[in-house]
């Protein structure tokens, strides 16, 4: 999967849903730690992990890693 480009934040509103989904998908399809992917994308690993939990709990479009 191609690394998503990090959009600019507007007045601290947050990242667009599409970027968050792409970031989680990119992380789950890689063999990297969340901190490594977060650093590549210029976001915090806390945010990446939180988005993953949100998508996993809500059944949103972001894929969940299979074991």
PDB file of N, CA, C and O in Angstrom, chain B, residues numbered from 101:
ATOM      1  N   UNK B 101       0.846  -1.184   0.000  1.00  0.00           N
ATOM      2  CA  UNK B 101       0.000   0.000   0.000  1.00  0.00           C
ATOM      3  C   UNK B 101       0.886   1.240   0.000  1.00  0.00           C
ATOM      4  O   UNK B 101       1.930   1.265   0.652  1.00  0.00           O
ATOM      5  N   UNK B 102       0.474   2.245  -0.717  1.00  0.00           N
ATOM      6  CA  UNK B 102       1.210   3.495  -0.799  1.00  0.00           C
ATOM      7  C   UNK B 102       0.969   4.337   0.445  1.00  0.00           C
ATOM      8  O   UNK B 102      -0.145   4.399   0.964  1.00  0.00           O
ATOM      9  N   UNK B 103       2.029   4.984   0.916  1.00  0.00           N
ATOM     10  CA  UNK B 103       1.936   5.835   2.101  1.00  0.00           C
ATOM     11  C   UNK B 103       1.048   7.041   1.801  1.00  0.00           C
ATOM     12  O   UNK B 103       1.275   7.736   0.811  1.00  0.00           O
ATOM     13  N   UNK B 104       0.042   7.302   2.636  1.00  0.00           N
ATOM     14  CA  UNK B 104      -0.810   8.479   2.422  1.00  0.00           C
ATOM     15  C   UNK B 104      -0.050   9.765   2.728  1.00  0.00           C
ATOM     16  O   UNK B 104       0.814   9.792   3.604  1.00  0.00           O
ATOM     17  N   UNK B 105      -0.374  10.815   2.009  1.00  0.00           N
ATOM     18  CA  UNK B 105       0.270  12.097   2.290  1.00  0.00           C
ATOM     19  C   UNK B 105      -0.506  12.812   3.385  1.00  0.00           C
ATOM     20  O   UNK B 105      -1.736  12.797   3.411  1.00  0.00           O
ATOM     21  N   UNK B 106       0.233  13.430   4.277  1.00  0.00           N
ATOM     22  CA  UNK B 106      -0.374  14.088   5.429  1.00  0.00           C
ATOM     23  C   UNK B 106      -0.946  15.446   5.024  1.00  0.00           C
ATOM     24  O   UNK B 106      -0.205  16.311   4.557  1.00  0.00           O
ATOM     25  N   UNK B 107      -2.248  15.640   5.195  1.00  0.00           N
ATOM     26  CA  UNK B 107      -2.867  16.921   4.854  1.00  0.00           C
ATOM     27  C   UNK B 107      -2.553  17.980   5.909  1.00  0.00           C
ATOM     28  O   UNK B 107      -2.260  17.658   7.060  1.00  0.00           O
ATOM     29  N   UNK B 108      -2.616  19.205   5.510  1.00  0.00           N
ATOM     30  CA  UNK B 108      -2.412  20.304   6.457  1.00  0.00           C
ATOM     31  C   UNK B 108      -3.647  20.429   7.348  1.00  0.00           C
ATOM     32  O   UNK B 108      -4.780  20.286   6.888  1.00  0.00           O
ATOM     33  N   UNK B 109      -3.408  20.695   8.607  1.00  0.00           N
ATOM     34  CA  UNK B 109      -4.522  20.905   9.537  1.00  0.00           C
ATOM     35  C   UNK B 109      -5.012  22.340   9.422  1.00  0.00           C
ATOM     36  O   UNK B 109      -4.225  23.267   9.229  1.00  0.00           O
ATOM     37  N   UNK B 110      -6.309  22.505   9.541  1.00  0.00           N
ATOM     38  CA  UNK B 110      -6.884  23.848   9.512  1.00  0.00           C
ATOM     39  C   UNK B 110      -7.359  24.213  10.907  1.00  0.00           C
ATOM     40  O   UNK B 110      -8.307  23.615  11.414  1.00  0.00           O
ATOM     41  N   UNK B 111      -6.723  25.172  11.523  1.00  0.00           N
ATOM     42  CA  UNK B 111      -7.130  25.687  12.830  1.00  0.00           C
ATOM     43  C   UNK B 111      -7.333  24.589  13.878  1.00  0.00           C
ATOM     44  O   UNK B 111      -8.222  24.699  14.722  1.00  0.00           O
ATOM     45  N   UNK B 112      -6.524  23.543  13.829  1.00  0.00           N
ATOM     46  CA  UNK B 112      -6.598  22.489  14.818  1.00  0.00           C
ATOM     47  C   UNK B 112      -7.875  21.660  14.768  1.00  0.00           C
ATOM     48  O   UNK B 112      -8.220  20.999  15.748  1.00  0.00           O
ATOM     49  N   UNK B 113      -8.579  21.685  13.643  1.00  0.00           N
ATOM     50  CA  UNK B 113      -9.845  20.973  13.521  1.00  0.00           C
ATOM     51  C   UNK B 113      -9.637  19.465  13.533  1.00  0.00           C
ATOM     52  O   UNK B 113     -10.487  18.736  14.046  1.00  0.00           O
ATOM     53  N   UNK B 114      -8.550  18.988  12.993  1.00  0.00           N
ATOM     54  CA  UNK B 114      -8.279  17.557  12.945  1.00  0.00           C
ATOM     55  C   UNK B 114      -8.035  17.099  11.522  1.00  0.00           C
ATOM     56  O   UNK B 114      -8.136  17.868  10.565  1.00  0.00           O
ATOM     57  N   UNK B 115      -7.710  15.824  11.417  1.00  0.00           N
ATOM     58  CA  UNK B 115      -7.427  15.250  10.103  1.00  0.00           C
ATOM     59  C   UNK B 115      -8.712  14.734   9.471  1.00  0.00           C
ATOM     60  O   UNK B 115      -9.610  14.263  10.169  1.00  0.00           O
ATOM     61  N   UNK B 116      -8.795  14.825   8.145  1.00  0.00           N
ATOM     62  CA  UNK B 116      -9.981  14.325   7.446  1.00  0.00           C
ATOM     63  C   UNK B 116     -10.136  12.816   7.654  1.00  0.00           C
ATOM     64  O   UNK B 116      -9.146  12.105   7.827  1.00  0.00           O
ATOM     65  N   UNK B 117     -11.360  12.339   7.638  1.00  0.00           N
ATOM     66  CA  UNK B 117     -11.659  10.927   7.828  1.00  0.00           C
ATOM     67  C   UNK B 117     -10.892  10.061   6.831  1.00  0.00           C
ATOM     68  O   UNK B 117     -10.346   9.021   7.199  1.00  0.00           O
ATOM     69  N   UNK B 118     -10.852  10.484   5.587  1.00  0.00           N
ATOM     70  CA  UNK B 118     -10.163   9.701   4.553  1.00  0.00           C
ATOM     71  C   UNK B 118      -8.687   9.508   4.898  1.00  0.00           C
ATOM     72  O   UNK B 118      -8.158   8.407   4.738  1.00  0.00           O
ATOM     73  N   UNK B 119      -8.013  10.563   5.371  1.00  0.00           N
ATOM     74  CA  UNK B 119      -6.606  10.437   5.750  1.00  0.00           C
ATOM     75  C   UNK B 119      -6.454   9.478   6.924  1.00  0.00           C
ATOM     76  O   UNK B 119      -5.549   8.643   6.927  1.00  0.00           O
ATOM     77  N   UNK B 120      -7.325   9.589   7.915  1.00  0.00           N
ATOM     78  CA  UNK B 120      -7.238   8.712   9.083  1.00  0.00           C
ATOM     79  C   UNK B 120      -7.416   7.254   8.681  1.00  0.00           C
ATOM     80  O   UNK B 120      -6.695   6.382   9.166  1.00  0.00           O
ATOM     81  N   UNK B 121      -8.374   6.989   7.795  1.00  0.00           N
ATOM     82  CA  UNK B 121      -8.592   5.625   7.329  1.00  0.00           C
ATOM     83  C   UNK B 121      -7.390   5.117   6.543  1.00  0.00           C
ATOM     84  O   UNK B 121      -6.977   3.971   6.719  1.00  0.00           O
ATOM     85  N   UNK B 122      -6.822   5.957   5.676  1.00  0.00           N
ATOM     86  CA  UNK B 122      -5.662   5.567   4.888  1.00  0.00           C
ATOM     87  C   UNK B 122      -4.445   5.321   5.782  1.00  0.00           C
ATOM     88  O   UNK B 122      -3.672   4.394   5.541  1.00  0.00           O
ATOM     89  N   UNK B 123      -4.282   6.145   6.803  1.00  0.00           N
ATOM     90  CA  UNK B 123      -3.157   5.988   7.717  1.00  0.00           C
ATOM     91  C   UNK B 123      -3.251   4.659   8.465  1.00  0.00           C
ATOM     92  O   UNK B 123      -2.252   3.951   8.598  1.00  0.00           O
ATOM     93  N   UNK B 124      -4.434   4.321   8.949  1.00  0.00           N
ATOM     94  CA  UNK B 124      -4.627   3.057   9.658  1.00  0.00           C
ATOM     95  C   UNK B 124      -4.421   1.886   8.703  1.00  0.00           C
ATOM     96  O   UNK B 124      -3.770   0.903   9.059  1.00  0.00           O
ATOM     97  N   UNK B 125      -4.962   1.980   7.512  1.00  0.00           N
ATOM     98  CA  UNK B 125      -4.791   0.912   6.524  1.00  0.00           C
ATOM     99  C   UNK B 125      -3.321   0.713   6.177  1.00  0.00           C
ATOM    100  O   UNK B 125      -2.844  -0.418   6.077  1.00  0.00           O
ATOM    101  N   UNK B 126      -2.614   1.812   5.996  1.00  0.00           N
ATOM    102  CA  UNK B 126      -1.183   1.751   5.686  1.00  0.00           C
ATOM    103  C   UNK B 126      -0.430   1.061   6.819  1.00  0.00           C
ATOM    104  O   UNK B 126       0.412   0.198   6.569  1.00  0.00           O
ATOM    105  N   UNK B 127      -0.721   1.429   8.042  1.00  0.00           N
ATOM    106  CA  UNK B 127      -0.063   0.821   9.203  1.00  0.00           C
ATOM    107  C   UNK B 127      -0.349  -0.678   9.266  1.00  0.00           C
ATOM    108  O   UNK B 127       0.565  -1.484   9.439  1.00  0.00           O
ATOM    109  N   UNK B 128      -1.625  -1.048   9.124  1.00  0.00           N
ATOM    110  CA  UNK B 128      -2.003  -2.451   9.241  1.00  0.00           C
ATOM    111  C   UNK B 128      -1.437  -3.320   8.118  1.00  0.00           C
ATOM    112  O   UNK B 128      -1.231  -4.519   8.302  1.00  0.00           O
ATOM    113  N   UNK B 129      -1.189  -2.718   6.964  1.00  0.00           N
ATOM    114  CA  UNK B 129      -0.653  -3.485   5.841  1.00  0.00           C
ATOM    115  C   UNK B 129       0.875  -3.541   5.869  1.00  0.00           C
ATOM    116  O   UNK B 129       1.486  -4.225   5.048  1.00  0.00           O
ATOM    117  N   UNK B 130       1.488  -2.832   6.803  1.00  0.00           N
ATOM    118  CA  UNK B 130       2.947  -2.833   6.917  1.00  0.00           C
ATOM    119  C   UNK B 130       3.375  -3.746   8.057  1.00  0.00           C
ATOM    120  O   UNK B 130       2.549  -4.219   8.838  1.00  0.00           O
ATOM    121  N   UNK B 131       4.653  -3.980   8.135  1.00  0.00           N
ATOM    122  CA  UNK B 131       5.219  -4.761   9.244  1.00  0.00           C
ATOM    123  C   UNK B 131       5.884  -3.836  10.247  1.00  0.00           C
ATOM    124  O   UNK B 131       6.808  -4.234  10.956  1.00  0.00           O
ATOM    125  N   UNK B 132       5.410  -2.601  10.301  1.00  0.00           N
ATOM    126  CA  UNK B 132       6.042  -1.579  11.138  1.00  0.00           C
ATOM    127  C   UNK B 132       5.252  -1.333  12.410  1.00  0.00           C
ATOM    128  O   UNK B 132       4.062  -1.635  12.498  1.00  0.00           O
ATOM    129  N   UNK B 133       5.946  -0.778  13.394  1.00  0.00           N
ATOM    130  CA  UNK B 133       5.298  -0.364  14.641  1.00  0.00           C
ATOM    131  C   UNK B 133       4.490   0.902  14.366  1.00  0.00           C
ATOM    132  O   UNK B 133       4.763   1.641  13.420  1.00  0.00           O
ATOM    133  N   UNK B 134       3.496   1.131  15.209  1.00  0.00           N
ATOM    134  CA  UNK B 134       2.677   2.337  15.029  1.00  0.00           C
ATOM    135  C   UNK B 134       3.531   3.594  15.132  1.00  0.00           C
ATOM    136  O   UNK B 134       3.279   4.574  14.430  1.00  0.00           O
ATOM    137  N   UNK B 135       4.534   3.574  15.997  1.00  0.00           N
ATOM    138  CA  UNK B 135       5.396   4.753  16.161  1.00  0.00           C
ATOM    139  C   UNK B 135       6.207   5.040  14.898  1.00  0.00           C
ATOM    140  O   UNK B 135       6.470   6.199  14.579  1.00  0.00           O
ATOM    141  N   UNK B 136       6.603   3.989  14.181  1.00  0.00           N
ATOM    142  CA  UNK B 136       7.363   4.174  12.937  1.00  0.00           C
ATOM    143  C   UNK B 136       6.481   4.780  11.847  1.00  0.00           C
ATOM    144  O   UNK B 136       6.885   5.714  11.155  1.00  0.00           O
ATOM    145  N   UNK B 137       5.278   4.240  11.706  1.00  0.00           N
ATOM    146  CA  UNK B 137       4.349   4.752  10.695  1.00  0.00           C
ATOM    147  C   UNK B 137       3.937   6.181  11.039  1.00  0.00           C
ATOM    148  O   UNK B 137       3.870   7.039  10.159  1.00  0.00           O
ATOM    149  N   UNK B 138       3.663   6.435  12.309  1.00  0.00           N
ATOM    150  CA  UNK B 138       3.266   7.780  12.731  1.00  0.00           C
ATOM    151  C   UNK B 138       4.366   8.795  12.408  1.00  0.00           C
ATOM    152  O   UNK B 138       4.082   9.892  11.927  1.00  0.00           O
ATOM    153  N   UNK B 139       5.608   8.427  12.670  1.00  0.00           N
ATOM    154  CA  UNK B 139       6.724   9.334  12.368  1.00  0.00           C
ATOM    155  C   UNK B 139       6.813   9.607  10.868  1.00  0.00           C
ATOM    156  O   UNK B 139       7.076  10.738  10.458  1.00  0.00           O
ATOM    157  N   UNK B 140       6.598   8.590  10.057  1.00  0.00           N
ATOM    158  CA  UNK B 140       6.615   8.765   8.595  1.00  0.00           C
ATOM    159  C   UNK B 140       5.537   9.733   8.140  1.00  0.00           C
ATOM    160  O   UNK B 140       5.745  10.526   7.221  1.00  0.00           O
ATOM    161  N   UNK B 141       4.387   9.661   8.791  1.00  0.00           N
ATOM    162  CA  UNK B 141       3.238  10.475   8.384  1.00  0.00           C
ATOM    163  C   UNK B 141       3.193  11.838   9.067  1.00  0.00           C
ATOM    164  O   UNK B 141       2.385  12.691   8.700  1.00  0.00           O
ATOM    165  N   UNK B 142       4.059  12.045  10.060  1.00  0.00           N
ATOM    166  CA  UNK B 142       4.074  13.323  10.761  1.00  0.00           C
ATOM    167  C   UNK B 142       2.933  13.479  11.746  1.00  0.00           C
ATOM    168  O   UNK B 142       2.467  14.590  12.001  1.00  0.00           O
ATOM    169  N   UNK B 143       2.483  12.354  12.302  1.00  0.00           N
ATOM    170  CA  UNK B 143       1.411  12.377  13.296  1.00  0.00           C
ATOM    171  C   UNK B 143       1.902  11.662  14.549  1.00  0.00           C
ATOM    172  O   UNK B 143       2.984  11.074  14.542  1.00  0.00           O
ATOM    173  N   UNK B 144       1.126  11.707  15.614  1.00  0.00           N
ATOM    174  CA  UNK B 144       1.529  11.018  16.838  1.00  0.00           C
ATOM    175  C   UNK B 144       1.072   9.558  16.782  1.00  0.00           C
ATOM    176  O   UNK B 144       0.050   9.242  16.173  1.00  0.00           O
ATOM    177  N   UNK B 145       1.831   8.683  17.419  1.00  0.00           N
ATOM    178  CA  UNK B 145       1.434   7.281  17.468  1.00  0.00           C
ATOM    179  C   UNK B 145       0.145   7.133  18.289  1.00  0.00           C
ATOM    180  O   UNK B 145      -0.650   6.227  18.040  1.00  0.00           O
ATOM    181  N   UNK B 146      -0.055   8.013  19.253  1.00  0.00           N
ATOM    182  CA  UNK B 146      -1.288   8.007  20.039  1.00  0.00           C
ATOM    183  C   UNK B 146      -2.493   8.188  19.119  1.00  0.00           C
ATOM    184  O   UNK B 146      -3.488   7.475  19.251  1.00  0.00           O
ATOM    185  N   UNK B 147      -2.408   9.139  18.190  1.00  0.00           N
ATOM    186  CA  UNK B 147      -3.517   9.383  17.255  1.00  0.00           C
ATOM    187  C   UNK B 147      -3.768   8.155  16.387  1.00  0.00           C
ATOM    188  O   UNK B 147      -4.912   7.740  16.205  1.00  0.00           O
ATOM    189  N   UNK B 148      -2.708   7.585  15.860  1.00  0.00           N
ATOM    190  CA  UNK B 148      -2.842   6.422  14.990  1.00  0.00           C
ATOM    191  C   UNK B 148      -3.519   5.263  15.736  1.00  0.00           C
ATOM    192  O   UNK B 148      -4.424   4.625  15.198  1.00  0.00           O
ATOM    193  N   UNK B 149      -3.092   4.998  16.942  1.00  0.00           N
ATOM    194  CA  UNK B 149      -3.698   3.934  17.736  1.00  0.00           C
ATOM    195  C   UNK B 149      -5.151   4.235  18.092  1.00  0.00           C
ATOM    196  O   UNK B 149      -5.995   3.339  18.090  1.00  0.00           O
ATOM    197  N   UNK B 150      -5.435   5.489  18.396  1.00  0.00           N
ATOM    198  CA  UNK B 150      -6.808   5.884  18.728  1.00  0.00           C
ATOM    199  C   UNK B 150      -7.715   5.708  17.520  1.00  0.00           C
ATOM    200  O   UNK B 150      -8.829   5.201  17.652  1.00  0.00           O
ATOM    201  N   UNK B 151      -7.247   6.125  16.332  1.00  0.00           N
ATOM    202  CA  UNK B 151      -8.045   5.954  15.118  1.00  0.00           C
ATOM    203  C   UNK B 151      -8.323   4.481  14.869  1.00  0.00           C
ATOM    204  O   UNK B 151      -9.435   4.110  14.491  1.00  0.00           O
ATOM    205  N   UNK B 152      -7.321   3.644  15.077  1.00  0.00           N
ATOM    206  CA  UNK B 152      -7.504   2.211  14.876  1.00  0.00           C
ATOM    207  C   UNK B 152      -8.604   1.680  15.797  1.00  0.00           C
ATOM    208  O   UNK B 152      -9.470   0.923  15.361  1.00  0.00           O
ATOM    209  N   UNK B 153      -8.566   2.073  17.052  1.00  0.00           N
ATOM    210  CA  UNK B 153      -9.584   1.630  18.011  1.00  0.00           C
ATOM    211  C   UNK B 153     -10.968   2.141  17.614  1.00  0.00           C
ATOM    212  O   UNK B 153     -11.956   1.416  17.732  1.00  0.00           O
ATOM    213  N   UNK B 154     -11.039   3.383  17.147  1.00  0.00           N
ATOM    214  CA  UNK B 154     -12.329   3.955  16.739  1.00  0.00           C
ATOM    215  C   UNK B 154     -12.916   3.182  15.562  1.00  0.00           C
ATOM    216  O   UNK B 154     -14.098   2.837  15.569  1.00  0.00           O
ATOM    217  N   UNK B 155     -12.088   2.909  14.550  1.00  0.00           N
ATOM    218  CA  UNK B 155     -12.571   2.207  13.371  1.00  0.00           C
ATOM    219  C   UNK B 155     -12.942   0.771  13.713  1.00  0.00           C
ATOM    220  O   UNK B 155     -13.935   0.245  13.210  1.00  0.00           O
ATOM    221  N   UNK B 156     -12.158   0.149  14.552  1.00  0.00           N
ATOM    222  CA  UNK B 156     -12.416  -1.234  14.950  1.00  0.00           C
ATOM    223  C   UNK B 156     -13.734  -1.328  15.716  1.00  0.00           C
ATOM    224  O   UNK B 156     -14.514  -2.258  15.511  1.00  0.00           O
ATOM    225  N   UNK B 157     -13.976  -0.363  16.595  1.00  0.00           N
ATOM    226  CA  UNK B 157     -15.186  -0.370  17.402  1.00  0.00           C
ATOM    227  C   UNK B 157     -16.441   0.042  16.648  1.00  0.00           C
ATOM    228  O   UNK B 157     -17.545  -0.388  16.982  1.00  0.00           O
ATOM    229  N   UNK B 158     -16.266   0.876  15.633  1.00  0.00           N
ATOM    230  CA  UNK B 158     -17.440   1.393  14.915  1.00  0.00           C
ATOM    231  C   UNK B 158     -17.782   0.597  13.666  1.00  0.00           C
ATOM    232  O   UNK B 158     -18.853   0.775  13.085  1.00  0.00           O
ATOM    233  N   UNK B 159     -16.878  -0.276  13.254  1.00  0.00           N
ATOM    234  CA  UNK B 159     -17.115  -1.019  12.014  1.00  0.00           C
ATOM    235  C   UNK B 159     -16.945  -0.144  10.798  1.00  0.00           C
ATOM    236  O   UNK B 159     -17.512  -0.440   9.746  1.00  0.00           O
ATOM    237  N   UNK B 160     -16.167   0.945  10.911  1.00  0.00           N
ATOM    238  CA  UNK B 160     -15.941   1.866   9.804  1.00  0.00           C
ATOM    239  C   UNK B 160     -15.123   1.181   8.703  1.00  0.00           C
ATOM    240  O   UNK B 160     -14.713   0.029   8.847  1.00  0.00           O
ATOM    241  N   UNK B 161     -14.898   1.895   7.623  1.00  0.00           N
ATOM    242  CA  UNK B 161     -14.298   1.338   6.425  1.00  0.00           C
ATOM    243  C   UNK B 161     -12.850   0.887   6.555  1.00  0.00           C
ATOM    244  O   UNK B 161     -12.384   0.099   5.732  1.00  0.00           O
ATOM    245  N   UNK B 162     -12.135   1.357   7.551  1.00  0.00           N
ATOM    246  CA  UNK B 162     -10.724   0.981   7.692  1.00  0.00           C
ATOM    247  C   UNK B 162     -10.633  -0.489   8.048  1.00  0.00           C
ATOM    248  O   UNK B 162     -11.332  -0.952   8.949  1.00  0.00           O
ATOM    249  N   UNK B 163      -9.772  -1.237   7.348  1.00  0.00           N
ATOM    250  CA  UNK B 163      -9.651  -2.660   7.647  1.00  0.00           C
ATOM    251  C   UNK B 163      -9.003  -2.914   8.999  1.00  0.00           C
ATOM    252  O   UNK B 163      -8.210  -2.104   9.477  1.00  0.00           O
ATOM    253  N   UNK B 164      -9.335  -4.015   9.597  1.00  0.00           N
ATOM    254  CA  UNK B 164      -8.741  -4.421  10.864  1.00  0.00           C
ATOM    255  C   UNK B 164      -7.758  -5.539  10.558  1.00  0.00           C
ATOM    256  O   UNK B 164      -8.065  -6.441   9.778  1.00  0.00           O
ATOM    257  N   UNK B 165      -6.582  -5.489  11.164  1.00  0.00           N
ATOM    258  CA  UNK B 165      -5.562  -6.500  10.895  1.00  0.00           C
ATOM    259  C   UNK B 165      -6.084  -7.885  11.243  1.00  0.00           C
ATOM    260  O   UNK B 165      -6.716  -8.086  12.279  1.00  0.00           O
ATOM    261  N   UNK B 166      -5.811  -8.820  10.370  1.00  0.00           N
ATOM    262  CA  UNK B 166      -6.222 -10.197  10.650  1.00  0.00           C
ATOM    263  C   UNK B 166      -5.068 -10.950  11.290  1.00  0.00           C
ATOM    264  O   UNK B 166      -3.905 -10.690  10.982  1.00  0.00           O
ATOM    265  N   UNK B 167      -5.381 -11.868  12.164  1.00  0.00           N
ATOM    266  CA  UNK B 167      -4.348 -12.625  12.862  1.00  0.00           C
ATOM    267  C   UNK B 167      -4.037 -13.913  12.154  1.00  0.00           C
ATOM    268  O   UNK B 167      -3.186 -14.678  12.608  1.00  0.00           O
TER     269      UNK B 167
END
